[in-house]
């Protein structure tokens, strides 16, 4: 595990809305990049480009032990919840 990523966290009981990227419509209300042992729960995310996004943008970094549960995600432009990563190969 890379020591430069977020580890052991909780994102809970938030209301997040109107999150938009003016460059490319890729902004998420809640975004986790390559972290480990993170729980995202009991949030409401709406009217954003993406609602909740979990991924990893850097080579050799992966998101592990992620829990996304009991969130109210609605009315987002592209996706409600997305998981994935980036591989420039």
Order of alpha helices (4+ residues) and beta strands (2+ residues): beta-beta-beta-beta-beta-beta-beta-beta-beta
